[in-house]
Amino acid sequence: MKTKYLYMLLLAPLLSFAELNIEKVNEALSSIESNKKLSYFSNNKNLLTKLKIKKTASIKKADILLFPKSKSSKKIIIVDSYSKLKENKKSIGAIYVKKGRTQIMFVDERLKKNGLRISNKKYRISECHLNPICFLKLTK
């Protein structure tokens, strides 16, 4: 019984730091540009209330889906992990927490393919960065 409480005490600080930096997410999402005004949708209502972007209540009306549960959508998506960004070619970027820090990255080639651009260069990566062999060639 005592070990159960000890585990809870050790995990509590880790879980409290595992949230997204909302200011950073707002900055990144608002820097995505298109010829039209973009609208976002997410099943995570708690996250949507914190974001200062144009939201919609319907998946059908949304231009970009944040952290969708299924892969079958034909919409542009932003995923919640680096591994999902690598495996899902429909995703334009990823927003996730790693080691207590919010990580945000958008793939240049995928943005261009969807008619989007991002003004903030610190969030942009090349498709090559997702492929370890290609990345090794760049560093040599």
Backbone as CSV, one residue per row, in Angstrom:
resi,resn,N_x,N_y,N_z,CA_x,CA_y,CA_z,C_x,C_y,C_z
1,MET,0.829,-1.195,0.000,0.000,0.000,0.000,0.870,1.255,0.000
2,LYS,1.950,1.229,0.754,2.825,2.398,0.820,3.519,2.656,-0.514
3,THR,3.858,1.583,-1.226,4.526,1.761,-2.522,3.581,2.400,-3.545
4,LYS,2.291,2.122,-3.416,1.303,2.729,-4.313,1.306,4.254,-4.136
5,TYR,1.334,4.708,-2.897,1.357,6.142,-2.630,2.687,6.769,-3.060
6,LEU,3.748,6.024,-2.918,5.053,6.515,-3.333,5.085,6.732,-4.851
7,TYR,4.529,5.772,-5.605,4.451,5.926,-7.058,3.601,7.136,-7.444
8,MET,2.513,7.331,-6.742,1.638,8.472,-7.028,2.362,9.788,-6.768
9,LEU,3.130,9.840,-5.697,3.888,11.055,-5.383,4.975,11.330,-6.422
10,LEU,5.565,10.283,-6.947,6.611,10.458,-7.952,6.043,10.834,-9.320
11,LEU,4.865,10.306,-9.661,4.273,10.581,-10.964,3.546,11.916,-11.030
12,ALA,3.058,12.423,-9.940,2.285,13.671,-9.941,3.051,14.839,-10.548
13,PRO,4.302,15.081,-10.182,5.015,16.192,-10.812,5.232,15.985,-12.314
14,LEU,5.456,14.751,-12.736,5.650,14.488,-14.162,4.398,14.794,-14.966
15,LEU,3.250,14.403,-14.444,2.005,14.626,-15.155,1.623,16.100,-15.200
16,SER,1.987,16.846,-14.185,1.623,18.262,-14.170,2.400,19.066,-15.199
17,PHE,3.566,18.609,-15.618,4.359,19.320,-16.615,4.119,18.798,-18.030
18,ALA,3.222,17.855,-18.189,3.031,17.215,-19.484,1.937,17.875,-20.326
19,GLU,1.707,19.170,-20.141,0.697,19.861,-20.921,1.337,20.722,-21.987
20,LEU,0.574,20.976,-23.039,1.047,21.826,-24.115,1.183,23.272,-23.656
21,ASN,2.176,23.952,-24.176,2.336,25.378,-23.957,1.368,26.075,-24.916
22,ILE,0.235,26.515,-24.410,-0.840,27.048,-25.240,-0.410,28.303,-25.998
23,GLU,0.394,29.152,-25.379,0.861,30.361,-26.068,1.683,29.997,-27.305
24,LYS,2.542,29.014,-27.158,3.375,28.557,-28.263,2.522,27.917,-29.361
25,VAL,1.523,27.144,-28.978,0.624,26.503,-29.939,-0.181,27.569,-30.688
26,ASN,-0.694,28.569,-29.964,-1.429,29.658,-30.600,-0.555,30.394,-31.606
27,GLU,0.684,30.664,-31.221,1.620,31.353,-32.109,1.852,30.546,-33.385
28,ALA,2.058,29.249,-33.234,2.334,28.385,-34.391,1.119,28.276,-35.305
29,LEU,-0.044,28.027,-34.740,-1.237,27.855,-35.563,-1.652,29.152,-36.255
30,SER,-1.457,30.272,-35.581,-1.817,31.547,-36.207,-0.812,31.962,-37.273
31,SER,0.360,31.338,-37.298,1.338,31.677,-38.334,1.156,30.849,-39.610
32,ILE,0.204,29.905,-39.603,-0.121,29.158,-40.818,-0.970,30.067,-41.705
33,GLU,-0.516,30.252,-42.932,-1.197,31.166,-43.843,-1.736,30.418,-45.056
34,SER,-2.832,30.953,-45.594,-3.457,30.407,-46.795,-4.138,31.552,-47.524
35,ASN,-4.648,31.262,-48.698,-5.388,32.278,-49.450,-6.751,32.551,-48.837
36,LYS,-7.224,31.649,-48.002,-8.503,31.846,-47.316,-8.302,31.736,-45.805
37,LYS,-9.283,32.152,-45.059,-9.243,32.062,-43.601,-9.439,30.611,-43.187
38,LEU,-8.481,30.070,-42.456,-8.517,28.664,-42.047,-9.348,28.479,-40.788
39,SER,-10.054,27.350,-40.725,-10.797,26.998,-39.517,-10.322,25.634,-39.033
40,TYR,-10.360,25.443,-37.740,-9.815,24.249,-37.099,-10.914,23.505,-36.337
41,PHE,-10.714,22.193,-36.218,-11.617,21.355,-35.426,-10.789,20.336,-34.652
42,SER,-11.224,20.048,-33.440,-10.618,18.995,-32.630,-11.682,18.359,-31.761
43,ASN,-11.527,17.066,-31.509,-12.428,16.386,-30.586,-12.143,16.793,-29.148
44,ASN,-10.955,17.330,-28.904,-10.560,17.765,-27.573,-11.119,19.174,-27.327
45,LYS,-12.309,19.250,-26.770,-12.988,20.533,-26.543,-12.232,21.412,-25.552
46,ASN,-11.581,20.792,-24.578,-10.809,21.543,-23.596,-9.674,22.310,-24.272
47,LEU,-8.989,21.661,-25.207,-7.909,22.312,-25.948,-8.454,23.430,-26.823
48,LEU,-9.554,23.183,-27.512,-10.124,24.189,-28.411,-10.528,25.466,-27.688
49,THR,-11.024,25.347,-26.480,-11.436,26.547,-25.746,-10.243,27.431,-25.397
50,LYS,-9.062,26.844,-25.280,-7.869,27.611,-24.924,-7.202,28.281,-26.128
51,LEU,-7.498,27.796,-27.330,-6.832,28.309,-28.522,-7.516,29.562,-29.049
52,LYS,-6.709,30.477,-29.582,-7.218,31.742,-30.118,-7.169,31.725,-31.644
53,ILE,-7.776,30.704,-32.221,-7.825,30.542,-33.669,-9.289,30.386,-34.063
54,LYS,-9.573,30.462,-35.365,-10.944,30.278,-35.829,-11.306,28.808,-35.710
55,LYS,-12.316,28.525,-34.901,-12.740,27.148,-34.664,-14.091,26.909,-35.316
56,THR,-14.381,25.658,-35.567,-15.688,25.278,-36.086,-16.196,24.086,-35.280
57,ALA,-17.511,23.956,-35.208,-18.103,22.871,-34.423,-18.292,21.601,-35.236
58,SER,-17.968,21.659,-36.522,-18.206,20.517,-37.404,-16.933,20.115,-38.140
59,ILE,-16.714,18.822,-38.235,-15.562,18.321,-38.995,-15.705,18.697,-40.465
60,LYS,-16.932,18.661,-40.982,-17.172,18.953,-42.397,-16.791,20.383,-42.762
61,LYS,-16.964,21.331,-41.851,-16.675,22.731,-42.139,-15.214,23.104,-41.878
62,ALA,-14.499,22.249,-41.186,-13.111,22.555,-40.807,-12.159,22.377,-41.975
63,ASP,-11.136,23.224,-42.019,-10.075,23.090,-43.014,-8.965,22.178,-42.487
64,ILE,-8.674,22.304,-41.187,-7.597,21.537,-40.564,-8.123,20.848,-39.306
65,LEU,-7.796,19.562,-39.172,-8.174,18.805,-37.979,-6.977,18.699,-37.050
66,LEU,-7.188,18.984,-35.784,-6.138,18.860,-34.774,-6.289,17.535,-34.051
67,PHE,-5.278,16.715,-34.112,-5.201,15.447,-33.384,-6.405,14.533,-33.624
68,PRO,-6.700,14.201,-34.888,-7.858,13.338,-35.159,-7.640,11.921,-34.653
69,LYS,-8.722,11.259,-34.328,-8.643,9.890,-33.813,-8.499,8.873,-34.943
70,SER,-9.115,9.145,-36.100,-9.027,8.190,-37.209,-8.170,8.757,-38.334
71,LYS,-7.589,7.854,-39.115,-6.725,8.243,-40.227,-7.511,8.405,-41.525
72,SER,-8.789,8.089,-41.523,-9.558,8.029,-42.755,-10.017,9.387,-43.276
73,SER,-9.771,10.441,-42.564,-10.223,11.761,-42.980,-9.469,12.250,-44.214
74,LYS,-10.180,12.982,-45.065,-9.562,13.564,-46.256,-9.116,15.004,-45.998
75,LYS,-9.263,15.464,-44.797,-8.879,16.823,-44.419,-7.383,16.887,-44.122
76,ILE,-6.887,18.107,-44.068,-5.510,18.344,-43.640,-5.481,18.123,-42.127
77,ILE,-4.439,17.444,-41.646,-4.392,17.164,-40.213,-3.064,17.571,-39.591
78,ILE,-3.139,17.846,-38.293,-1.961,18.063,-37.462,-2.029,16.992,-36.385
79,VAL,-0.971,16.195,-36.278,-0.965,15.044,-35.371,-0.318,15.393,-34.029
80,ASP,-0.382,14.427,-33.115,0.091,14.674,-31.757,1.350,13.895,-31.381
81,SER,2.132,13.457,-32.385,3.399,12.803,-32.079,4.307,12.824,-33.307
82,TYR,5.587,12.729,-33.053,6.581,12.707,-34.119,6.426,11.452,-34.973
83,SER,6.165,10.332,-34.326,6.025,9.071,-35.072,4.813,9.113,-36.013
84,LYS,3.711,9.722,-35.583,2.537,9.845,-36.452,2.832,10.781,-37.621
85,LEU,3.640,11.800,-37.390,4.026,12.714,-38.472,4.821,11.969,-39.535
86,LYS,5.709,11.091,-39.095,6.520,10.315,-40.034,5.681,9.328,-40.838
87,GLU,4.741,8.664,-40.189,3.985,7.608,-40.863,2.786,8.121,-41.663
88,ASN,2.192,9.227,-41.258,0.997,9.736,-41.929,1.371,10.880,-42.871
89,LYS,1.374,10.606,-44.155,1.799,11.593,-45.158,0.766,12.700,-45.367
90,LYS,-0.469,12.514,-44.871,-1.485,13.563,-44.977,-1.275,14.663,-43.944
91,SER,-0.553,14.365,-42.896,-0.357,15.358,-41.835,0.659,16.408,-42.284
92,ILE,0.348,17.663,-41.969,1.258,18.754,-42.335,2.223,19.074,-41.210
93,GLY,1.891,18.632,-40.003,2.743,18.945,-38.868,2.362,18.165,-37.631
94,ALA,3.145,18.415,-36.584,2.911,17.736,-35.307,3.088,18.733,-34.165
95,ILE,2.249,18.589,-33.158,2.352,19.360,-31.920,2.239,18.352,-30.796
96,TYR,3.280,18.258,-29.977,3.299,17.251,-28.914,4.234,17.700,-27.796
97,VAL,4.198,16.964,-26.691,5.059,17.242,-25.550,6.116,16.155,-25.466
98,LYS,7.380,16.572,-25.347,8.479,15.636,-25.175,9.374,16.179,-24.064
99,LYS,9.596,15.365,-23.058,10.404,15.743,-21.905,9.919,17.045,-21.276
100,GLY,8.596,17.192,-21.211,8.005,18.360,-20.571,7.995,19.622,-21.411
101,ARG,8.432,19.541,-22.657,8.477,20.722,-23.529,7.565,20.517,-24.730
102,THR,6.901,21.585,-25.126,6.044,21.535,-26.304,6.900,21.569,-27.562
103,GLN,6.716,20.578,-28.407,7.439,20.468,-29.675,6.451,20.761,-30.804
104,ILE,6.848,21.644,-31.715,5.993,22.006,-32.844,6.832,21.955,-34.104
105,MET,6.339,21.238,-35.103,7.053,21.186,-36.376,6.060,20.996,-37.514
106,PHE,6.357,21.687,-38.628,5.556,21.583,-39.831,6.487,21.249,-40.987
107,VAL,6.047,20.374,-41.877,6.863,19.909,-42.990,6.606,20.821,-44.196
108,ASP,7.675,21.484,-44.666,7.575,22.444,-45.766,6.885,21.878,-46.999
109,GLU,7.327,20.720,-47.454,6.785,20.124,-48.672,5.286,19.822,-48.540
110,ARG,4.875,19.373,-47.388,3.467,19.049,-47.170,2.616,20.319,-47.091
111,LEU,3.179,21.369,-46.505,2.469,22.652,-46.465,2.239,23.159,-47.883
112,LYS,3.299,23.163,-48.695,3.197,23.646,-50.079,2.194,22.823,-50.883
113,LYS,2.203,21.517,-50.691,1.287,20.618,-51.405,-0.171,20.972,-51.124
114,ASN,-0.444,21.457,-49.912,-1.809,21.809,-49.506,-2.112,23.299,-49.667
115,GLY,-1.208,24.032,-50.298,-1.438,25.460,-50.525,-1.305,26.308,-49.274
116,LEU,-0.497,25.840,-48.344,-0.296,26.559,-47.088,1.158,27.005,-46.970
117,ARG,1.387,27.944,-46.102,2.751,28.371,-45.779,2.760,28.788,-44.314
118,ILE,3.942,28.777,-43.742,4.064,29.183,-42.340,5.138,30.255,-42.255
119,SER,4.791,31.362,-41.633,5.695,32.504,-41.608,6.833,32.330,-40.604
120,ASN,6.620,31.569,-39.567,7.631,31.414,-38.524,8.577,30.267,-38.885
121,LYS,9.819,30.583,-39.207,10.781,29.584,-39.681,11.185,28.567,-38.617
122,LYS,11.059,28.918,-37.347,11.519,27.981,-36.312,10.656,26.732,-36.205
123,TYR,9.474,26.745,-36.811,8.592,25.580,-36.773,8.682,24.740,-38.035
124,ARG,9.476,25.146,-39.007,9.530,24.449,-40.299,10.679,23.452,-40.360
125,ILE,10.367,22.294,-40.949,11.398,21.290,-41.237,11.176,20.791,-42.658
126,SER,12.177,20.160,-43.180,12.082,19.559,-44.518,11.635,18.106,-44.358
127,GLU,11.032,17.579,-45.395,10.611,16.167,-45.392,11.810,15.254,-45.126
128,CYS,12.957,15.684,-45.574,14.185,14.909,-45.420,14.525,14.669,-43.941
129,HIS,14.142,15.593,-43.070,14.433,15.439,-41.641,13.672,14.287,-40.995
130,LEU,12.623,13.814,-41.660,11.839,12.701,-41.130,12.416,11.350,-41.512
131,ASN,13.347,11.352,-42.446,13.973,10.126,-42.918,15.404,10.065,-42.376
132,PRO,15.731,9.114,-41.518,17.057,9.082,-40.893,18.210,8.985,-41.893
133,ILE,18.031,8.246,-42.971,19.110,8.098,-43.952,19.367,9.422,-44.656
134,CYS,18.330,10.093,-45.052,18.463,11.385,-45.710,19.073,12.394,-44.766
135,PHE,18.657,12.367,-43.499,19.183,13.298,-42.505,20.669,13.095,-42.285
136,LEU,21.116,11.844,-42.311,22.538,11.553,-42.162,23.345,12.100,-43.336
137,LYS,22.786,12.030,-44.535,23.449,12.568,-45.707,23.616,14.076,-45.622
138,LEU,22.629,14.748,-45.023,22.695,16.205,-44.878,23.786,16.637,-43.896
139,THR,24.008,15.838,-42.871,24.983,16.213,-41.834,26.417,15.957,-42.234
140,LYS,26.651,15.169,-43.273,28.025,14.858,-43.689,28.610,15.998,-44.467
